[in-house]
């Protein structure tokens, strides 16, 4: 039986998006870089070198400053070094969503315990850039329609891993949750989907309530 590390490494190295994107939109595919792949390999073998059943936490799609640099979802270069102990060649910078996620992981009990039970992925495992800025798959109706088959295919690939399908935690409680819920109704992937407010929203607009939002996350992790 393959380990999660083997499954995920093969998953990220075999992504072949064939969809034609709307004019001006480009794929963000950090795992195409050899130095990113080396880091991803280290991370996966440190935290996912087993066949445990895990619950999926699905964000929107990678952005330029977190996973778009490191190849690891919701993990910027700073967290990769300081929390995960992974050496890398990237500029030592942080990112708002990563800061919240790793504060939540610390409150949970640490990265080792957290990653033994959960995998943080994305509804769309690759990101998008337009005019040098991040764009989410749902920000453009034409883009969403173009990538929906790719999203369905990649989620179904991940469900061949040892996934606990009773619950999926959706990071992004409005448009991302609505889209994922629609697909789940059509395909019956998960027993239920629990929406969670997006870390960037929390860090930008509700920063003084971070402890309360961390509790919302921790409560959802236990509800699974």
C-alpha positions in Angstrom: 0.0 0.0 0.0 1.4 3.4 -1.0 2.1 6.0 1.7 0.5 9.4 1.6 3.9 10.8 0.7 4.1 8.6 -2.3 0.6 9.3 -3.4 1.0 13.1 -3.0 4.4 13.3 -4.7 3.0 11.4 -7.7 -0.1 13.6 -7.7 1.9 16.9 -7.8 4.4 15.7 -10.4 1.7 14.3 -12.7 -0.7 17.3 -12.9 -1.3 17.9 -16.6 -3.9 20.7 -16.9 -5.1 20.7 -20.5 -7.7 23.4 -20.2 -7.4 26.6 -22.2 -7.6 29.4 -19.8 -9.3 32.7 -20.5 -7.2 35.4 -22.1 -4.6 36.9 -19.7 -4.9 34.1 -17.1 -1.9 31.8 -16.5 -1.5 28.7 -14.4 0.5 28.9 -11.2 2.3 25.5 -11.0 5.1 25.7 -8.4 5.8 22.0 -8.4 7.2 22.3 -12.0 10.3 23.7 -10.4 13.0 21.2 -9.3 13.9 23.2 -6.2 10.2 23.3 -5.1 9.9 19.6 -5.7 12.9 18.9 -3.5 11.2 20.9 -0.7 7.8 19.2 -1.3 9.6 15.8 -1.1 11.2 16.6 2.2 7.9 17.9 3.7 5.9 14.9 2.6 8.4 12.4 3.9 8.6 14.1 7.2 4.8 14.4 7.8 3.1 12.0 5.4 5.3 8.9 5.3 2.5 6.5 6.5 -0.9 5.1 5.4 -3.0 6.8 8.1 -6.6 7.8 7.2 -6.7 11.6 7.0 -9.4 14.2 6.6 -9.1 16.6 3.8 -9.1 20.4 4.3 -9.6 22.1 1.0 -8.7 25.7 0.4 -9.4 27.6 -2.8 -6.2 27.4 -5.0 -2.6 28.2 -4.3 -1.5 31.9 -4.2 1.8 33.4 -5.2 3.3 34.0 -1.8 2.5 30.8 0.1 2.2 27.5 -1.8 3.1 29.4 -5.0 6.6 29.7 -3.6 7.0 26.6 -1.4 4.7 24.1 -3.1 3.2 23.3 0.3 -0.4 24.5 0.9 -0.9 27.4 3.4 2.9 27.2 4.2 5.2 30.2 3.4 8.9 30.0 3.6 9.1 31.3 7.2 6.8 28.5 8.5 8.6 25.9 6.4 11.8 26.7 8.3 10.7 27.8 11.7 7.9 25.3 12.3 8.4 22.4 9.9 12.2 22.4 10.1 12.6 22.1 6.3 15.6 23.6 4.6 14.9 25.5 1.5 16.4 28.1 -0.9 13.5 30.5 -0.8 13.5 34.1 0.5 12.5 33.9 4.2 9.1 35.6 4.0 5.8 35.0 5.6 2.2 35.2 4.4 -1.0 36.1 6.2 -2.9 32.8 5.6 0.1 30.7 6.6 0.4 32.7 9.8 -3.1 31.9 10.9 -2.9 28.2 9.8 0.2 27.6 11.8 -1.1 29.4 14.8 -4.1 27.1 14.6 -1.7 24.1 14.1 0.2 25.1 17.2 -3.0 25.4 19.2 -4.0 21.9 18.0 -0.8 20.5 19.4 1.9 20.9 16.7 2.6 20.0 13.1 3.4 16.4 13.7 0.1 15.6 15.4 -1.9 17.8 13.0 -0.5 16.4 9.8 -0.9 12.8 11.0 -4.7 13.4 10.8 -5.2 16.1 8.2 -4.1 17.0 4.7 -4.5 20.6 3.6 -5.1 20.7 -0.1 -7.1 23.0 -2.5 -10.3 22.6 -4.5 -8.1 23.5 -7.4 -4.5 22.2 -6.7 -2.9 24.8 -9.1 -3.3 28.5 -8.8 -3.9 31.3 -11.3 -2.3 34.6 -12.1 -3.7 37.5 -14.1 -1.9 40.8 -14.7 0.7 39.7 -12.1 -1.9 39.2 -9.4 -3.5 36.2 -7.8 -6.9 35.2 -9.1 -9.2 32.6 -7.6 -10.9 30.0 -9.8 -14.3 31.4 -9.0 -13.4 35.1 -9.7 -14.1 34.7 -13.4 -17.0 32.6 -14.6 -15.3 31.6 -17.7 -12.2 30.4 -15.7 -14.4 28.4 -13.3 -16.2 26.7 -16.2 -12.8 26.0 -17.9 -11.2 24.4 -14.9 -14.2 22.5 -13.4 -13.3 19.2 -15.2 -9.7 19.5 -13.9 -11.0 20.1 -10.4 -13.3 17.1 -10.5 -10.5 14.9 -11.8 -8.0 16.0 -9.2 -10.4 15.6 -6.3 -11.3 12.1 -7.4 -7.6 11.3 -7.7 -7.1 12.4 -4.1 -10.0 10.2 -3.0 -8.0 7.2 -4.1 -5.6 8.0 -1.2 -6.5 6.8 2.4 -9.1 9.6 2.9 -11.7 9.7 5.6 -14.7 10.6 3.4 -17.1 11.2 6.2 -16.2 14.9 6.4 -14.4 17.5 4.3 -13.4 20.8 5.8 -13.7 23.6 3.3 -11.4 26.6 3.9 -13.3 29.5 2.4 -16.9 29.7 3.7 -18.7 31.4 0.9 -17.9 30.9 -2.8 -15.5 28.0 -2.3 -17.9 26.2 -0.1 -20.8 26.8 -2.4 -18.9 25.5 -5.4 -17.5 22.4 -3.6 -20.9 21.7 -2.1 -22.5 21.7 -5.6 -19.8 19.2 -6.8 -20.3 17.1 -3.8 -24.0 16.9 -4.4 -23.3 15.7 -7.9 -20.6 13.2 -7.1 -21.2 12.1 -3.5 -17.6 12.4 -2.4 -18.1 13.3 1.2 -20.7 12.7 3.9 -20.7 16.3 4.8 -18.7 19.5 4.2 -18.0 21.9 7.0 -17.2 25.5 5.9 -14.5 27.5 7.6 -13.7 31.2 7.3 -10.7 31.9 5.1 -7.5 32.7 7.0 -6.8 35.8 4.9 -10.2 37.3 5.7 -9.5 36.6 9.4 -6.1 38.2 9.3 -7.1 41.2 7.3 -10.5 42.1 8.8 -10.9 40.2 12.1 -7.4 40.1 13.5 -8.3 40.9 17.1 -10.6 37.9 17.1 -7.9 35.4 16.0 -8.3 33.2 19.2 -12.0 32.9 18.6 -11.4 31.8 15.0 -8.8 29.3 16.0 -11.4 27.8 18.3 -13.8 27.6 15.4 -11.2 25.7 13.5 -10.3 23.4 16.4 -14.0 22.6 17.0 -14.5 21.7 13.4 -11.4 19.4 13.4 -13.0 17.5 16.3 -16.5 17.4 14.6 -15.2 15.3 11.8 
